[in-house]
Structure formats: structure tokens, C-alpha cells
Amino acid sequence: MASADILTPHTPEGKDALAALLAHPERAVVALDFDGTLAPIVPDPEQARAHPGAAPALARLAPHLAAAAVITGRPVRAAVRYGGFAGVAGLDHLVVLGHYGAERWDAHTGEVRAPGAHPGVTAVRAELPGFLDRIGAWQGTWIEDKGGRAVAVHTRRTEDPDAAFDALRGPLSELAERHDLMIEPGRYVLELRPPGMDKGVALAAYLREVDAGCVLYAGDDLGDLAAFAAVAELREQGLPGLLVASAATEESPKELLAQADLTVPGPEGVVALLNALATALE
């Protein structure tokens, strides 16, 4: 994407939201997913790190805003560590909402607020290894322990990730239901977590908290559709919102791309967008 296009939404709603953000940045919230948006997707989630330009770009932009927020399914401490957000000058207005808002880290205090482990997640985490063996899960399927609030099963390392994903979706949905959990599909990953937790709920609650006048949300996967839906609902209520799709590969969900006001080429494009906004406001 050419630099001249980075601030050019292709929808009327997106253009209105961008105009509102640039006119009154002090009332704007820029909210971002982590994996696939700020950090490139990698085979091992433990090796994910934010694009090297992400924290500096946020540090340029955040002082002009009401707030910047990272909303992720990861445990909040992991997101802060992998993002390199702690101790960065200019990021006092950054908040990281982990586990879809169940956990929170505020940059200006460095404090983490987190609930205890969910009993359903604890039970599923103990049951999953034997469960996957019994149902004949494909070789290369692996479990990611996401702390006490979620557990995920990945198929990216299998011989046929799509077929392995499809084979697991039904059995894991039944397992989740038995433990009063929900299942969240992503790219070659199925996450089991408590109901009532999603990025849309977390985003809407945070926007109310800071009395936002407009919002930009950027995401890359199916889990971001809830945040897209929340922004769409808020737009109907009169709050300007700009929806950005981070699309680095052909794996990007068509549903997300169809709803976006602006599409950028993965984390590199997101960083370029953040810098372009900062330049426009400096």
C-alpha cells in the first residue's frame, strides 16, 4: 500500500470516523488486536513479538489520544512482555486488555488486575490431552495453556491444518459445552473460554469508561469480528468508528475484509498507519 493511501478509508463511515479522529484526537481511542495486527503470526505463539516499530509508533500517537488500547485473547502479562510496552516513554495512555478484557494492565501504573482461574477452564485443561488422544487428533495438534481463563488447540503444525481443524471443531464444541465454556475459532486454532468474554464486550466497556468520541479498531482474525460488530453498533448510535483489517496473507478471513473500512498489509501496514496518524496530528 502506498503511503498516500494509508489514510484513505474506502467507505463513507470510515472517512467520517477518520475525520472525527483527526479533528478531535483528544476524544479518540485507537484499539488494536495483538497477534496478526501488531505482531506477525508465527508457528509458535510463545515466539510472537510485536513488530519492532509497533511500540515506537504507539508512543508517537498515544499522547494525542484519549487512550490507546491493545485487546487480546492472550494473558495480559504475555501481551505486555511480547509487545515491549512496559517502560516506554509516551505510552502512559496505553491499556492492555488481556483474556478479552478479563485482565487489564495500565501503563501509567504498571499494575495488573486479573481474576482467578475459571473452574471450567481448569477442568478442560486437565482433560484435553487424554481427550485428544481418544478422538485420534492429528499428529502435530498441540495445546496452548493461556493461563486460568482459556485454553487453545492449534492445528497449524499438522500435515493438513484445515482438515485437522474441521475434525476437531465438533468434538471440542461438545467438550466446551460440558464445562459451560464457549469455543472461539481462529486461523488453525480453537479456543475454549468462559462465555460473555469477547473483544466486542471489552472494547465497548472501555469506550464507555473513557467517554470516547470516536474509535479506530484494527484486527486480523475471526475473534476480531465481535469488536467489528461492537463498532458497527456504536456507529448506529452516532459514535464514529473506523474498522481496519490487518491482512498479511491469503488466510485473512473474508468476513473481516468485507466489513473493514480500510485494509492494510499486516503488522507492517498497521505500524505505517499508526505513524501516519501521528504525523497528521503532530
ZAMARGU-4260 file (C-alpha; in steps of 0.2 Angstrom, whole numbers, plus 5000, padded with zeros to 4 digits):
<rodrens>
0) 5000/5000/5000 | 5007/5017/4995 | 5010/5029/5009 | 4997/5041/5001 | 4984/5028/5003
5) 4987/5023/5021 | 4975/5036/5027 | 4961/5033/5014 | 4946/5023/5020 | 4936/5017/5006
10) 4919/5018/5015 | 4909/5034/5019 | 4908/5028/5038 | 4927/5026/5038 | 4930/5043/5030
15) 4919/5051/5043 | 4927/5042/5058 | 4945/5047/5052 | 4939/5065/5050 | 4932/5064/5068
20) 4948/5057/5075 | 4959/5070/5066 | 4948/5084/5072 | 4946/5079/5090 | 4960/5066/5094
25) 4959/5070/5112 | 4942/5061/5112 | 4948/5046/5101 | 4953/5028/5106 | 4964/5018/5095
30) 4961/5000/5099 | 4972/4986/5092 | 4972/4967/5092 | 4989/4959/5095 | 4993/4943/5085
35) 4992/4946/5067 | 4989/4965/5070 | 5004/4971/5080 | 5014/4955/5079 | 5017/4944/5064
40) 5008/4927/5065 | 5022/4913/5069 | 5020/4894/5071 | 5024/4895/5090 | 5013/4908/5099
45) 5027/4909/5113 | 5039/4916/5100 | 5027/4930/5094 | 5034/4948/5096 | 5027/4964/5091
50) 5033/4972/5075 | 5049/4982/5080 | 5040/4998/5075 | 5024/4995/5085 | 5029/5002/5102
55) 5038/5017/5095 | 5023/5021/5083 | 5011/5019/5098 | 5022/5031/5108 | 5021/5044/5095
60) 5002/5043/5093 | 4996/5039/5111 | 4999/5056/5118 | 4987/5064/5106 | 4973/5052/5110
65) 4961/5049/5124 | 4969/5032/5125 | 4977/5018/5115 | 4972/5000/5119 | 4978/4983/5115
70) 4964/4970/5116 | 4969/4952/5115 | 4965/4934/5120 | 4982/4932/5127 | 4986/4933/5146
75) 4989/4952/5149 | 5007/4949/5156 | 5012/4940/5140 | 5005/4953/5129 | 5014/4967/5138
80) 5030/4957/5138 | 5029/4951/5119 | 5024/4969/5114 | 5038/4978/5123 | 5026/4990/5130
85) 5032/4992/5148 | 5043/5007/5152 | 5041/5015/5135 | 5041/5034/5136 | 5025/5041/5128
90) 5014/5026/5132 | 5006/5032/5148 | 4989/5032/5139 | 4991/5014/5134 | 4980/5000/5142
95) 4981/4981/5138 | 4966/4971/5140 | 4970/4953/5141 | 4959/4937/5140 | 4946/4948/5131
100) 4945/4961/5144 | 4946/4949/5160 | 4963/4955/5164 | 4970/4973/5162 | 4987/4982/5163
105) 4988/5001/5164 | 5004/5008/5158 | 5004/5023/5169 | 5004/5012/5185 | 5011/4996/5178
110) 4998/4987/5188 | 4989/4971/5183 | 4971/4967/5188 | 4966/4949/5185 | 4953/4937/5191
115) 4956/4919/5197 | 4956/4904/5186 | 4939/4899/5179 | 4934/4881/5185 | 4928/4876/5168
120) 4945/4880/5160 | 4954/4871/5174 | 4944/4856/5171 | 4946/4856/5152 | 4965/4859/5153
125) 4967/4843/5163 | 4956/4833/5152 | 4962/4839/5135 | 4977/4828/5132 | 4968/4812/5135
130) 4953/4819/5126 | 4963/4822/5110 | 4971/4805/5111 | 4954/4797/5112 | 4947/4806/5097
135) 4963/4802/5086 | 4968/4821/5084 | 4980/4823/5070 | 4999/4822/5074 | 5005/4840/5076
140) 4990/4846/5085 | 4995/4855/5101 | 4988/4863/5116 | 4992/4881/5122 | 4988/4885/5140
145) 4983/4903/5141 | 4983/4905/5160 | 4967/4902/5170 | 4955/4909/5158 | 4957/4900/5142
150) 4965/4885/5133 | 4968/4883/5115 | 4970/4869/5102 | 4981/4873/5087 | 4982/4863/5071
155) 4994/4874/5061 | 5008/4861/5063 | 4998/4846/5057 | 5000/4839/5039 | 4983/4846/5034
160) 4979/4861/5046 | 4962/4864/5038 | 4956/4845/5039 | 4963/4844/5057 | 4954/4860/5062
165) 4937/4854/5054 | 4939/4837/5063 | 4941/4845/5080 | 4928/4858/5079 | 4913/4847/5083
170) 4921/4837/5097 | 4929/4852/5106 | 4912/4861/5105 | 4904/4847/5114 | 4918/4847/5127
175) 4917/4866/5129 | 4898/4864/5132 | 4900/4851/5145 | 4911/4863/5155 | 4900/4878/5152
180) 4913/4886/5141 | 4912/4893/5123 | 4923/4889/5108 | 4931/4903/5098 | 4938/4898/5081
185) 4953/4907/5073 | 4966/4903/5060 | 4970/4885/5064 | 4966/4887/5082 | 4950/4883/5093
190) 4950/4892/5109 | 4939/4886/5124 | 4935/4900/5136 | 4921/4906/5148 | 4905/4914/5139
195) 4902/4933/5140 | 4920/4937/5136 | 4925/4944/5119 | 4934/4958/5111 | 4917/4967/5107
200) 4912/4967/5125 | 4929/4973/5131 | 4930/4987/5118 | 4913/4993/5121 | 4915/4994/5140
205) 4932/5003/5138 | 4925/5016/5126 | 4911/5019/5139 | 4924/5021/5153 | 4934/5034/5144
210) 4919/5043/5136 | 4926/5041/5119 | 4921/5052/5105 | 4927/5041/5091 | 4936/5024/5089
215) 4948/5015/5077 | 4949/4997/5079 | 4961/4986/5070 | 4961/4967/5069 | 4965/4952/5058
220) 4955/4936/5063 | 4938/4929/5067 | 4940/4934/5085 | 4940/4952/5080 | 4923/4951/5072
225) 4915/4954/5089 | 4924/4970/5090 | 4919/4975/5072 | 4901/4971/5077 | 4903/4982/5093
230) 4910/4997/5082 | 4896/4995/5070 | 4883/4995/5083 | 4891/5011/5091 | 4891/5019/5074
235) 4872/5017/5073 | 4871/5026/5089 | 4881/5040/5082 | 4899/5036/5088 | 4911/5037/5073
240) 4921/5021/5071 | 4935/5016/5059 | 4937/4997/5056 | 4954/4992/5050 | 4959/4974/5043
245) 4976/4969/5045 | 4978/4957/5031 | 4996/4950/5029 | 4991/4933/5020 | 4978/4925/5009
250) 4972/4917/5026 | 4964/4933/5031 | 4945/4929/5034 | 4934/4936/5021 | 4921/4941/5033
255) 4933/4953/5041 | 4939/4960/5025 | 4921/4963/5019 | 4917/4973/5034 | 4933/4984/5035
260) 4934/5002/5030 | 4952/5001/5027 | 4964/4986/5024 | 4982/4987/5027 | 4996/4973/5024
265) 4998/4965/5041 | 5008/4972/5056 | 5019/4982/5044 | 5004/4991/5037 | 4997/4994/5055
270) 5013/5002/5060 | 5013/5013/5045 | 4995/5018/5049 | 4999/5022/5067 | 5014/5033/5061
275) 5004/5041/5048 | 4991/5046/5061 | 5004/5053/5072 | 5012/5063/5058 | 4995/5070/5054
280) 4992/5075/5072 | 5010/5082/5076
</rodrens>
